[in-house]
Amino acid sequence: MMHDQIQQLKLEDVIGDRFGRYSKYVIQDRAIPDVRDGLKPVQRRILFAMYKDGNTFDKNFRKSAKTVGNVIGNYHPHGESSIYDAMVRLGQDWKMREELILIHGNKGSVDGDPAAAMRYTEAKLSKLSGLLLDDINKETVDFINNFDDTEVEPTVLPAKFPNLLVNGTTGISAGYATDIPPHNLGEVIEATLKLIDKPSVSLDELLEIMPGPDFPTGGIIQGKKELKKAYETGKGRVIVRSRLRVEDARGNKQLIIIEEIPFEVNKANLVKKIDEIIFDKKVDGMIEVRDETDREGLRIVIEVRKDANIHAIQSYLLMKTDLQVSYNFNMVAIDERAPKLLGLKAILNAYVAHQKDVVTRRSKYMLNHAEKRMHIIEGLIRALSVLDEVIRIIRESQNKKDAKENLIAAFDFTEAQAEAIVMLQLYRLTNTDIVELETEHSELEYEINQLKEILSNDKKLMSVIKRELKNVKKEFTTARRTDIEDKIESLDVSKEMLIAKEDTVVTLTKEGYVKRTSLRSYNASSPHELGMREGDNPLFIGMSHTLEQLLVFTNYGNYMIIPVHSLEDIRWKDVGQHLSSRFNLKHGEEPIFATTVEKFDKNIRVVMATKHGQVKQTALSRFEATRISRPIVNIKLKNDDEVIGISMSNSDNDTLLFVTEKGLTLKYPVREVSQTGLKSQGVKAINLKADDKLVFGERIPIEGNLVTVSNRGAVKRTNLDIFETGARAQVGSMLYKDIKSKPHRIVAVSVIALGEDTVVEMMSERNTHTLRANEVRLSGKYANGSFVVDEDTFGVITSVHFSII
């Protein structure tokens, strides 16, 4: 029989149904606020629990843990941290334009620090939040059973001010998100009053009264056009920026002072980002940043040199940090139990409709109570007029019930009136009390008439709402903190504005030590006094300036961009900083070529050649990158392949020359290599044998010599004219004579342009020998050059260094 209860259902139907229910719950009862009181369910439950427990503004503070426990036990059976976090947020003055909860103790900070545990902090309702709950006991709103039917809770609060706009909200649910900024209480109430007086009011008229958000952290909003769009449609995007000012300081310095930052920006992260910019020397002139925030208020100080371009520094920081952010309006709220994207007028209309309902229900409740009391007062006044007879009847009665029945029979009192008469205390029979009853009667008569007029006259009803809103505005309005500017200021900062142009000498060694040296230090030393570690040699020495960037290419097919101004200024005689202090280099990765560029010109191409005979050329413009904190791939390498040659070309007529370890050479125009992107692996440069590899592959000048050094100590100088032009991917022609017993294997190759002279330094494991390349006689193809050292005594050549004199 049990199997009869099993249902055969489609999985997609079950999942769809369950997720639909879950989504409905999350949207309606968790993440999206109600348009009427501007509260999410957890916030409403926290405020109601505190109100019901008497934890109000006029009482002492109570432990937060007690409130959290009440909320969990009676209304919101969720995790205590989620409830406490929501409670703390309601008391954080940098997130709430008007605090709804007052908290004693550590309630977190604008740096993102968490609040102290709930067992340490104390809280109570703020005076303003009392207005959200005011009249809740007068049947102004609907109540529903809580989760276990032991208590009742309100579905919405009466809300005597438009809290949704005043404090704003943010939330993410299933399929919906909401972002409503906070506004100025006085302006929101004025806009509401305007709407009540003129229901057909235009959005422009409302925006004259309430021009835009008013963030608790102040700042400046830019973009009135976008603001209008946001208030019209519910969606829009504005710019929020910090408020900056400049002060002069001692020691030939200036200070950029930041006293207001954008809403919901983490101050600690902001200061850290500015500090990183200073450390990386991305902007010239900034010395240090200090967070001087104290109990007096927020204060971030950036120290800059007197001669620095203050405007450029400010613009750069606004562009690159959270000193300026965009705020995206997405004004979604629950209206009539459904999420809706609402404009300003729709939100205000919904609030006014809620207030009409609240005041109507309150008036009915008060009228009912006033009429009941009036009925009792009339009975008491009548009883006092026949007091002696009333007393006689009561004395002759057997008990209270008999007395009531006798009074009803004798004087036609109602049950309620008879109850009041028999419960009357003797002291109330004085003349004074008769006067008080008559006074109360006249007051009740006036109150009943007023309440009936409110209920029958819509104009009177609206005047009550207006009066109460004006009272709230009078008591709680504070000055606007956020300024609103018409247009979004464009931030266009050139490198020249940020960095002082300064001539310098840039050097990079083969082992990877890089530095820049002032012309003063360079001119005070001899060129050969360049500071290097023993056994190291210069790879690049070039005149440059601080607006250029140094491009460094490695044997592993990566390249690095180093702004020259960010290089540490080190004396000519001192060793520089290693590349590994800036970049995460792989084991065995080393620089093979470097150059400085001021701009990434698309007409210049970078030609790369690899050990396994690949070649590619890529436009220099492709190498431009915004993220320069790590090596970037410039060629895709296979297996154990490495880059052995990098050169720059600016014409299709340029010539490439390739030389293999076994002495094969191939020359052809650069146009035979098609241009490709950074991550391509290139094309075959030369048809290599399996046991051969490329040792040279670069652009060569029109006139000059090729210098090669073999492992046997032979140096050969060949005129570039003797190499015939071939085509890409051919085998090439022999440069050395093929000797089977002791073949020459080329260790190093260099090209000497016409008019240059190069020093060749040959090294074995034991010895070093130096000579000038121009002293080596010219020889043609198939010759093995001049034996400069005896391999038997000198040793096998392990490395060669070429340096131009």
Long-range contacts (C-beta under 8 A, 24 or more apart in sequence): 19-174, 22-174, 23-173, 23-174, 23-175, 26-173, 26-174, 27-173, 27-174, 27-175, 27-176, 27-334, 27-339, 28-334, 28-337, 28-339, 30-173, 31-171, 31-172, 31-173, 31-176, 31-178, 32-171, 32-173, 32-176, 32-178, 32-332, 32-333, 32-334, 32-339, 33-164, 33-169, 33-171, 33-178, 33-180, 33-333, 33-334, 34-156, 34-164, 34-333, 34-334, 35-164, 35-333, 35-334, 35-335, 35-340, 35-342, 35-347, 35-350, 35-351, 35-354, 36-156, 36-159, 36-164, 36-350, 36-351, 36-354, 37-132, 37-156, 37-157, 37-158, 37-159, 37-163, 37-164, 37-354, 38-159, 38-162, 38-163, 38-164, 38-165, 38-166, 38-167, 38-169, 38-333, 39-132, 39-157, 39-163, 40-86, 40-169, 40-171, 41-76, 42-71, 42-76, 42-78, 42-82, 42-83, 42-86, 43-86, 43-90, 43-100, 44-153, 44-154, 44-156, 44-157, 45-71, 45-75, 45-76, 45-153, 46-71, 46-76, 46-83, 46-86, 46-87, 46-90, 46-101, 47-90, 47-100, 47-101, 47-125, 47-129, 47-132, 47-133, 47-157, 48-75, 48-133, 48-136, 48-153, 48-154, 48-157, 49-74, 49-75, 50-101, 50-123, 50-124, 50-125, 51-125, 51-130, 51-133, 51-136, 55-123, 55-124, 55-125, 56-124, 56-125, 56-130, 57-102, 57-124, 57-125, 57-126, 57-127, 57-129, 57-130, 59-124, 60-124, 61-102, 61-104, 61-122, 61-123, 61-124, 62-122, 62-123, 62-124, 63-118, 63-119, 63-121, 63-122, 64-103, 64-118, 64-119, 64-121, 64-122, 64-123, 65-118, 65-119, 67-123, 68-118, 74-146, 74-150, 74-151, 74-153, 75-146, 75-147, 75-151, 75-153, 77-147, 80-118, 84-115, 84-118, 87-123, 88-115, 88-121, 90-129, 91-123, 91-126, 93-216, 94-216, 94-217, 95-216, 95-264, 96-167, 96-182, 96-216, 97-166, 97-167, 97-168, 97-182, 97-183, 97-184, 97-185, 97-214, 97-215, 97-216, 98-126, 98-128, 98-166, 98-167, 98-185, 98-476, 99-126, 99-128, 99-129, 100-125, 100-126, 100-128, 100-129, 100-132, 100-163, 100-167, 101-125, 101-126, 101-129, 102-126, 109-267, 110-217, 110-261, 110-266, 110-267, 110-293, 110-298, 111-266, 111-267, 111-268, 112-266, 112-268, 112-269, 127-476, 128-161, 128-476, 131-159, 131-160, 131-161, 131-472, 132-157, 132-158, 132-159, 132-160, 132-161, 132-163, 133-157, 133-158, 134-158, 134-160, 135-358, 135-362, 138-361, 138-362, 138-365, 138-366, 139-361, 139-362, 139-364, 139-365, 140-358, 140-361, 140-362, 140-365, 141-358, 141-361, 156-354, 158-358, 158-362, 159-351, 159-354, 159-355, 159-358, 160-355, 160-468, 160-469, 160-472, 161-185, 161-188, 161-189, 161-469, 161-472, 161-476, 162-188, 162-189, 162-192, 162-347, 162-348, 162-351, 164-333, 164-347, 164-351, 165-344, 165-347, 165-348, 168-213, 169-333, 170-264, 173-339, 176-332, 176-339, 177-330, 177-332, 178-330, 178-331, 178-332, 178-333, 179-327, 179-328, 179-329, 179-330, 179-331, 180-329, 180-330, 180-331, 180-333, 181-213, 181-215, 181-263, 181-327, 181-329, 182-213, 182-214, 182-215, 182-216, 182-263, 183-210, 183-212, 183-213, 183-214, 184-210, 184-214, 184-477, 184-478, 184-480, 185-472, 185-473, 185-476, 185-477, 185-478, 186-473, 186-477, 186-478, 187-211, 187-214, 187-480, 189-469, 189-470, 189-472, 189-473, 189-477, 190-473, 191-344, 191-348, 192-348, 192-351, 192-352, 192-469, 193-466, 193-469, 193-470, 195-345, 195-348, 195-349, 195-352, 196-352, 196-462, 196-465, 196-466, 197-466, 201-345, 203-228, 203-231, 203-232, 203-343, 203-344, 203-345, 204-228, 206-231, 206-344, 206-345, 206-348, 207-231, 207-344, 210-344, 211-484, 212-238, 212-482, 212-484, 213-263, 213-327, 213-482, 214-480, 214-481, 214-482, 215-240, 215-262, 215-263, 215-481, 215-482, 216-263, 216-481, 217-260, 217-261, 217-262, 217-263, 217-265, 217-298, 217-481, 218-243, 218-259, 218-260, 218-481, 218-482, 219-243, 219-260, 219-261, 219-262, 219-263, 219-481, 219-482, 219-483, 220-482, 220-483, 220-484, 220-485, 221-327, 221-482, 221-483, 221-484, 221-485, 222-484, 222-485, 222-486, 222-487, 222-488, 222-489, 223-485, 223-486, 223-487, 223-488, 224-484, 224-485, 224-486, 224-487, 226-488, 227-484, 230-329, 230-331, 231-329, 231-343, 231-344, 231-345, 232-343, 232-344, 233-341, 233-343, 234-329, 234-330, 234-331, 234-332, 234-341, 234-342, 234-343, 234-346, 235-328, 235-329, 235-330, 235-331, 235-341, 236-328, 236-329, 237-326, 237-327, 237-328, 237-329, 238-326, 238-327, 238-329, 238-488, 239-324, 239-325, 239-326, 239-327, 239-488, 240-324, 240-325, 240-326, 240-327, 241-318, 241-323, 241-324, 241-325, 242-318, 242-323, 242-324, 243-483, 244-314, 244-323, 246-310, 249-303, 252-305, 252-306, 253-287, 253-303, 253-304, 253-305, 253-306, 254-303, 254-304, 254-305, 254-306, 254-308, 254-310, 255-301, 255-302, 255-303, 255-304, 256-301, 256-302, 256-304, 256-310, 256-313, 256-314, 257-299, 257-300, 257-301, 258-298, 258-299, 258-300, 258-301, 258-302, 258-323, 259-297, 259-298, 259-299, 259-300, 260-298, 260-481, 261-298, 261-300, 261-322, 261-323, 262-322, 262-323, 262-324, 262-325, 262-327, 263-327, 265-322, 265-325, 266-322, 267-291, 267-293, 267-298, 267-300, 269-322, 270-300, 270-321, 270-322, 270-323, 271-300, 273-320, 273-321, 273-322, 274-300, 274-302, 274-317, 274-321, 277-316, 277-317, 277-320, 277-321, 280-566, 281-563, 281-565, 281-566, 282-316, 282-320, 282-498, 282-563, 282-566, 283-312, 283-313, 283-316, 283-317, 283-498, 283-499, 284-308, 284-309, 284-498, 284-499, 284-500, 284-546, 284-565, 285-309, 285-313, 285-500, 286-313, 307-500, 309-497, 309-498, 311-497, 312-493, 312-494, 312-497, 312-498, 313-498, 315-491, 315-492, 315-493, 315-497, 316-493, 316-498, 318-491, 319-491, 319-493, 324-491, 352-465, 355-465, 356-461, 356-462, 356-465, 359-454, 359-461, 359-464, 359-465, 360-454, 360-455, 360-461, 363-451, 363-454, 363-455, 363-461, 364-455, 366-447, 366-451, 367-448, 367-451, 367-452, 367-455, 370-444, 370-447, 370-448, 370-451, 371-448, 372-416, 373-440, 373-444, 374-441, 374-444, 374-445, 374-448, 375-414, 375-416, 375-417, 376-416, 376-417, 376-420, 377-437, 377-440, 377-441, 377-444, 378-417, 378-441, 379-413, 379-414, 379-416, 379-417, 379-418, 379-420, 379-421, 380-417, 380-420, 380-421, 380-424, 380-437, 381-434, 381-437, 381-438, 381-441, 382-411, 382-413, 382-417, 383-407, 383-411, 383-413, 383-417, 383-421, 383-424, 384-429, 384-434, 384-437, 386-411, 387-429, 390-421, 394-422, 495-547, 496-547, 499-546, 499-547, 499-563, 499-565, 500-546, 501-545, 501-546, 501-547, 502-545, 502-546, 502-565, 503-543, 503-544, 503-545, 504-543, 504-544, 504-545, 504-546, 504-564, 504-569, 505-541, 505-542, 505-543, 505-544, 505-572, 506-540, 506-541, 506-542, 506-544, 506-550, 506-564, 506-567, 506-596, 507-538, 507-540, 507-541, 507-542, 507-576, 508-538, 508-539, 508-540, 508-550, 508-552, 508-576, 508-591, 508-594, 509-533, 509-536, 509-537, 509-538, 509-539, 509-576, 510-536, 510-537, 510-538, 510-539, 510-590, 510-591, 510-801, 511-536, 511-578, 511-590, 512-578, 512-579, 512-580, 512-585, 512-590, 512-591, 513-575, 513-576, 513-577, 513-578, 513-579, 514-550, 514-552, 514-562, 514-567, 514-576, 514-577, 514-578, 514-579, 515-567, 515-568, 515-569, 515-570, 515-574, 515-575, 515-576, 515-577, 516-544, 516-564, 516-567, 516-568, 516-569, 516-570, 517-569, 517-570, 517-571, 517-572, 518-569, 521-571, 521-572, 521-573, 522-572, 524-572, 525-572, 525-573, 529-572, 529-573, 530-572, 530-573, 531-570, 531-571, 531-572, 531-573, 531-574, 531-575, 531-576, 532-575, 533-575, 537-761, 537-801, 537-803, 538-803, 539-591, 539-592, 539-593, 539-594, 540-593, 540-594, 540-595, 542-595, 542-596, 544-596, 547-598, 548-596, 548-597, 548-598, 549-596, 549-597, 549-598, 550-594, 550-595, 550-596, 551-594, 551-595, 551-596, 551-597, 551-623, 552-579, 552-591, 552-593, 552-594, 553-591, 553-592, 553-593, 553-594, 553-606, 553-608, 553-634, 553-643, 553-646, 554-585, 554-589, 554-590, 554-591, 554-592, 554-631, 554-643, 555-588, 555-589, 555-590, 555-592, 555-642, 555-643, 555-644, 556-586, 556-588, 556-589, 556-637, 556-642, 556-643, 557-608, 557-610, 557-633, 557-634, 557-635, 557-636, 557-637, 557-642, 557-643, 558-589, 558-631, 558-632, 558-633, 558-634, 559-623, 559-631, 559-632, 559-634, 560-628, 560-631, 560-632, 561-623, 561-625, 561-628, 561-632, 562-628, 563-628, 564-596, 582-629, 583-629, 583-630, 583-631, 584-630, 584-631, 585-631, 589-631, 592-643, 592-644, 592-645, 592-646, 593-645, 593-646, 593-647, 595-648, 600-624, 603-650, 604-648, 604-649, 604-650, 605-648, 605-649, 605-650, 605-670, 605-675, 606-634, 606-646, 606-647, 606-648, 606-649, 607-645, 607-646, 607-647, 607-648, 607-649, 607-656, 607-670, 607-673, 607-697, 607-698, 607-699, 608-634, 608-635, 608-643, 608-645, 608-646, 608-682, 609-643, 609-644, 609-645, 609-646, 609-656, 609-658, 609-685, 609-694, 609-696, 609-697, 609-698, 610-635, 610-637, 610-641, 610-642, 610-643, 610-644, 610-682, 610-694, 610-697, 611-641, 611-642, 611-643, 611-644, 611-693, 611-694, 612-638, 612-639, 612-641, 612-688, 612-693, 612-694, 613-658, 613-684, 613-685, 613-686, 613-687, 613-688, 613-693, 613-694, 614-641, 614-681, 614-682, 614-683, 614-684, 614-685, 615-656, 615-658, 615-673, 615-682, 615-683, 615-684, 615-685, 615-697, 615-728, 616-673, 616-676, 616-680, 616-681, 616-682, 616-683, 617-649, 617-670, 617-673, 617-674, 617-675, 617-676, 618-675, 618-676, 618-677, 618-678, 618-680, 619-675, 620-648, 622-677, 622-678, 623-678, 632-678, 633-678, 633-679, 634-678, 635-678, 635-679, 635-680, 635-681, 635-682, 636-679, 636-680, 636-681, 637-681, 638-681, 644-694, 644-695, 644-696, 644-697, 645-694, 645-696, 645-697, 645-698, 646-698, 647-698, 647-699, 648-699, 649-699, 654-699, 655-699, 655-700, 655-702, 655-725, 656-685, 656-697, 656-698, 656-699, 656-700, 657-696, 657-697, 657-698, 657-700, 657-706, 657-720, 657-723, 657-751, 658-685, 658-686, 658-694, 658-696, 658-697, 658-732, 659-694, 659-695, 659-696, 659-697, 659-706, 659-708, 659-735, 659-746, 659-749, 660-686, 660-688, 660-692, 660-693, 660-694, 660-695, 660-732, 660-746, 661-692, 661-693, 661-694, 661-695, 661-745, 661-746, 662-689, 662-691, 662-692, 662-736, 662-743, 662-745, 662-746, 663-708, 663-734, 663-735, 663-736, 663-738, 663-744, 663-746, 664-692, 664-731, 664-732, 664-733, 664-734, 664-735, 665-723, 665-732, 665-733, 665-734, 665-735, 666-726, 666-730, 666-731, 666-732, 666-733, 667-700, 667-723, 667-724, 667-725, 667-726, 668-725, 668-726, 668-727, 668-728, 669-725, 670-699, 672-727, 672-728, 673-728, 683-728, 683-729, 684-728, 684-729, 685-728, 685-729, 686-729, 686-730, 686-731, 686-732, 687-729, 687-730, 687-731, 687-732, 695-746, 695-747, 695-748, 695-749, 696-746, 696-749, 698-751, 700-751, 701-751, 701-753, 701-754, 703-753, 703-754, 704-751, 704-752, 704-753, 704-754, 704-756, 705-751, 705-752, 705-773, 705-778, 706-749, 706-750, 706-751, 706-752, 707-749, 707-750, 707-751, 707-752, 707-758, 707-760, 707-773, 707-776, 707-802, 708-735, 708-746, 708-748, 708-749, 708-785, 709-746, 709-747, 709-748, 709-749, 709-760, 709-762, 709-797, 709-800, 710-736, 710-744, 710-745, 710-746, 710-747, 710-784, 710-785, 710-797, 711-744, 711-745, 711-746, 711-747, 711-791, 711-796, 711-797, 712-742, 712-744, 712-745, 712-787, 712-791, 712-796, 712-797, 713-762, 713-787, 713-788, 713-789, 713-790, 713-791, 713-794, 713-797, 714-744, 714-784, 714-785, 714-786, 714-787, 714-788, 715-760, 715-762, 715-771, 715-773, 715-776, 715-785, 715-786, 715-788, 716-776, 716-779, 716-783, 716-784, 716-785, 716-786, 717-752, 717-773, 717-774, 717-776, 717-777, 717-778, 717-779, 717-785, 718-778, 718-779, 718-780, 718-781, 719-778, 720-751, 722-780, 722-781, 733-781, 734-781, 734-782, 735-781, 735-782, 736-782, 736-783, 736-784, 736-785, 737-782, 737-783, 737-784, 739-784, 744-784, 747-797, 747-798, 747-799, 747-800, 748-799, 748-800, 748-802, 750-802, 756-804, 756-805, 757-804, 757-805, 758-802, 758-803, 758-804, 758-805, 759-802, 759-803, 759-804, 759-805, 760-800, 760-801, 760-802, 761-800, 761-801, 761-802, 761-803, 762-788, 762-789, 762-797, 762-800, 763-797, 763-798, 763-799, 763-800, 763-801, 764-789, 764-794, 764-795, 764-796, 764-797, 764-798, 765-795, 765-796, 765-798, 766-794, 766-795, 767-794, 767-795, 769-794, 772-805, 773-802
